Amino acid sequence: MRGMTEAVIFDMDGVMVNNFEIHLEAWKVFCSRHQVAFTESSLRKHAFGRSNDELMPYFFKREMTPAEIRALEEEKEGIYRSLYRGKVVLVEGLKDFLAALVRAGIKRAVASSAPKENVAFIMDEAGIAAYFPVLVSREEVVRAKPDPEIYLRAARLLSVLPGSCVVFEDSFAGIEAARKAGMKVVGVATTHPPENLSHCDRVIRNFTEITVDILNQLS
């Protein structure tokens, strides 16, 4: 017998907002300032689901101290927020789906590899902060995706068991993290085509293709 979904945990970038092009432009500006070699293909290959703790040393091709990474991160993410301010658009159907989760009494969290300033920025710009009593960002975990730590932390903060959670993810690293956490995964085909997400429990193009009834069929 199937159980009921008690909680839904959302990745943010590429799931709630399709913001790759904004991040791409921000990286271009940032790398140009620092005279660092950068290509779109390298960002697509290495960035999805990864944190700046991994990306900064990768693009600069050297080891960095945590303080140096934080300073560079603040600069790059500041560029991103400046470019994106006033332009944030949610993936189609998300707000209606969030309202349906509230009506069904299903708990909600965001678990993102982005820094907390970016998470707060999207919540405020999109007007959806009230839907999420739990926000988990990069600063709150030691190990980045594909480690399951961020999803397990979100489940603990929601006071639910991992097996009763459904995760919405777009990146391979994030999908692997959710799987390792023992959670069901809905792949959102913004970053990768649907056929590349066949290892998920379900694949959607946007949130008009998912309902609470479908969630409960996954649990």
N, C-alpha and C positions, 0 to 999 in steps of 0.2 A: 504493500500500500504506500502510495506517495505521501510525503509530508507536506507541510505548508511552508512557503518561503517566509521567514521571519524578518529578513533584512536584505536590502539591496545596497551594494557598495559600488560606487562609480569611480573609475579613473576619470581624469578631467580632460587633459589635452588629447584631441582626437576622438573623444567620446561625447563629452558635453558640448564642446566647441571644436570646430574643424579649423584649427589655427596654425597649421603647418606653414602656410605661406608667410604668416606674420613672423613666426620664429625664424624661418629661412632668411627673411629680409633683415631681421635683427642680428643674426649671425654674420651676414655679409657685412653689415655696417661695423660690427664689433671687430671682426677679423681684419677688415681693412684698416681700422684704427691702429691695430697692433701688428700690422704687416705679417699676418699669419695666413698660410696657404689654406684655402677653403673651397670646397666644391659642394654642390647640391647633392651629388651622389654619395659623398662621404657622410653628410648629415642624415640622409635617408637610411644609410646602412648602419650607422652607429648610434643615432640619437634616440630613436623611438623607445620610450619606456625607461630611458637611462637618466641618471642625475648628472648635474654639473660636476660632481666629485669625480666622475669618470670622464666626462666630455672635455673639461678644461685641459687636463694633462694630455689627453689624446690629441687635441688640435694644436697645442703648443709643443708637443713632442718632447716633454720633459717632466720630471717629477716636480710636484708643487706642495707647499705647506698648506694646511687647512686654511690659514689666514689669507694666503695668496688666492686660493680658490674662491673664498668668500668675497674678497674684494672684486675679483674679476666677474664673479656671478652677479654681484650687485650692479655692476656696470652693464653687463649684457642684458639682464632682465629689466633694468631700467629702460634700456632702448626698446625692448619688446613692449613693455607697458605703454610707453609713449606712442609707439606706432599703432597700438591696438585700441587705445582709449577712444571711446565713442563709436567703435566699430564692431563690438562683440555681438555675435548672433549665435543663438543656441542651435544645436542640431535639431532638425524638424521633429516636432512632436514631444520634445523633452518636457516642456512645462506641463502639458496635459498629463503626461505619464507620471510626473512627480505628484501632481494633484491626486491622481488615481491611487498612488501608493499611500498617500496620507489618508484618503478615505478608507482604504483597506487595513489601516493600522500597521503597515509594513515599515520598519525602521529604515533609516537612510543615512549613508555616510559618503564622504569623498575620501579617496586614498590616492594621492597623487605624488609622483616623483618631483613635481615642481616645488620651488620654495614657497613658504607660507605667504609671502607678499603677492605672489602670482595667484595663489588660490583665493585669497581675500579679494584681489582685484577682479577676478572672473565672477565671484559670488556677487559683488557689489554692482559691477557693470551690467550683469545679466538680470539682476534683481531676484536672485534665487537663494540668498543666504538663509532665509527663514525655513527652507525645506530641509536643511542639513544641520542637525544638532551636533554632529561629529564631523570634523575636518582633520584629516591626517596628512601632513606634508613631509617633505624630505627631511626636515630638521628633527622629526620625532622618531626616526629609525636609524639604526646603525648600518644595516645592510640593505642595499637598493634592490629593486626588482632585477632579476627574476627570483630573488629570495622572497619567501612568503611573509616576511616580518610585517610589512606595512598592512597587509590584509588581515593578518592575525591580530594586530593591534586594533584595527578598526572594529573587528568583531568583539574584542574584549570591551572596548569603550561603549559598544552598543548593547553589551550584556547578552550576546547570543552565541550559540555554538557555530563554528565554521561551517559545518555541514548544512546549516539552515540558511546560508547566505548565497545569493546570486551576485556575481560580479559582472560589470559591463566594462569590456576592455577592447582596445584596438591594436595594441602592440604585442609582438611575440613574447617579449620579456614579461609583460604584464599578465598575459594569458598563462604563461608558465608559473608565475608567482601565485596566481589564484588557484591553479590546479594543485600546486604543492601545499597550499593552505587547506585543501580539501573542500573547495567551494565549486559550485557550478559556474560556468562561464558563458556569457552571451558576447559573441564577437560583433563589434560595430565596424562595418566595412567602409570606413573613411580613409584610413591609412593604407590598408591592403584590400585587394579585391576579395569578394566573398569566397571564391574557390580556395584562397590561401588560408582561410579561417575554418576549414572543415573539421579541425580537431576541437572546435568549441561545441558546446551543447546545443547552441542555436546561433544563427547568424542573422543580423538585421542590417539594413542600410540606414535606417533612422528609427526614431522611437514611435512612429505611426505603425510599425510592424510588430509591436510587443504590447501585451496586456497583462494584467494581474493573473488572469486565468492561465495564460501561457507560462508565467513564472512558476505557478504552483504545479504545473505539469513537469517542470524540470526538477523539483525538489524531491 
